[in-house]
Amino acid sequence: MPSAVITGATSGLGLAFAAHLARTGHDLTLVARTEHDLESTAAGLGHPGRRVTTLAADLATPAGSRLLTDSLAENVPDLLVNNAGMALAAPFPAGDLGEEETLMQLNIGCVLRTTHTVLPAMMRRGSGRIINVASVAACGPTWLGSTYPASKSWVLAFTESVARSAPVRSSGVSIMALLPGYVRTAFHQRAGLEVGRLPRLMWLNSEQVVTAALRDLARGRLISIPSRRYRACAWGLRHLPRSLTTAFSLDLARGRPIPPAAGTARSVDTG
Ligand SMILES: NC(=O)c1ccc[n+]([C@@H]2O[C@H](COP(=O)([O-])OP(=O)(O)OC[C@H]3O[C@@H](n4cnc5c(N)ncnc54)[C@H](OP(=O)(O)O)[C@@H]3O)[C@@H](O)[C@H]2O)c1
């Protein structure tokens, strides 16, 4: 039975990946911080004959990250979905530096470490698939005064760069970046982002995104952008002048006072 490891598997897109992959005959390892949510997610998947394992780990910390990479090194899955991610409502540079570093560790560091762990083994084996969840925001500065699009641009550039390298292309391993637009999940509320005014047309649902992503992965696509309207947005962000696209961007810093001097910012030791 094929195996899949999903980070951020208890909510939103990760939960939809878990449900879809359980239905299509995968043994699963679900990763997130909250043990209770992991247990109820695993119980809710309930497909007889499937093995569902949980791993409680804070992937923004070196210890949590190591728990996951140790587990991946021991059991290299057929599919790794690097999905866990976060955003911050506080604009840069007004927000807390420690929180910004946490975002970088989760959105970037974790993707780097897990890919570094599984890719050589997948290449030696001659099979394996990795989905790195980025965002349409990776295609340009959609949110101004925010490090989130920058972190997702890294995920997109990293995925393309690795996936296009000759040894990976000839190895039989597929790596794909998934670029969702706005998806109705707990994501924005968790971050404290105000998105209530967005038109209904802008919203996708998790199942629709995951179904399109897995179809694109099966077709060998390197980048998956679910829905025609977001493919058009991504094209616009990549090809239209910044002066035009910026007019439609959300500026998190607009109307905020100038932040205090840098010495008052707090940093964390990310090990
Ligand atoms: N929703 C959107 O509109 C949207 C659009 C584009 C891209 N994305 C990307 O899609 C991915 C999934 O987002 P979502 O909307 O499904 O988010 P979500 O509903 O907020 O779910 C986040 C998941 O990640 C886990 N998680 C959060 N921080 C973690 C940490 N430090 N360590 C381990 N697990 C952690 C959460 O569980 P615990 O809290 O228990 O850890 C939860 O399972 C993210 O990478 C996001 O950037 C989302």
The ligand as a Gaussian input file, in Angstrom:
#p B3LYP/6-31G(d) Opt

LIG

0 1
 N       -6.016000      29.044000       3.101000
 C       -5.544000      29.767000       2.097000
 O       -6.208000      30.704000       1.599000
 C       -4.187000      29.437000       1.530000
 C       -3.846000      30.036000       0.297000
 C       -2.623000      29.752000      -0.267000
 C       -1.749000      28.915000       0.373000
 N       -2.087000      28.352000       1.570000
 C       -1.106000      27.462000       2.205000
 O       -1.714000      26.189000       2.413000
 C       -1.106000      25.550000       3.528000
 C       -2.190000      25.024000       4.435000
 O       -2.990000      26.108000       4.856000
 P       -4.458000      25.939000       5.427000
 O       -5.231000      27.063000       4.888000
 O       -4.937000      24.566000       5.246000
 O       -4.160000      26.253000       6.970000
 P       -4.914000      25.865000       8.334000
 O       -6.330000      25.497000       8.089000
 O       -4.583000      26.986000       9.261000
 O       -4.141000      24.536000       8.808000
 C       -2.817000      24.591000       9.233000
 C       -2.346000      23.203000       9.636000
 O       -0.949000      23.281000       9.943000
 C       -0.707000      22.889000      11.292000
 N        0.370000      23.715000      11.813000
 C        0.364000      25.063000      11.989000
 N        1.529000      25.461000      12.529000
 C        2.276000      24.343000      12.680000
 C        3.573000      24.098000      13.222000
 N        4.325000      25.090000      13.728000
 N        4.043000      22.828000      13.253000
 C        3.272000      21.798000      12.779000
 N        2.051000      21.969000      12.250000
 C        1.567000      23.236000      12.211000
 C       -2.050000      23.099000      12.005000
 O       -2.230000      22.268000      13.144000
 P       -1.692000      22.705000      14.626000
 O       -2.125000      24.135000      14.829000
 O       -2.291000      21.721000      15.565000
 O       -0.203000      22.568000      14.541000
 C       -3.027000      22.681000      10.892000
 O       -3.095000      21.263000      10.826000
 C       -0.200000      26.590000       4.173000
 O        1.130000      26.340000       3.765000
 C       -0.679000      27.913000       3.595000
 O        0.341000      28.871000       3.538000
 C       -3.295000      28.592000       2.163000

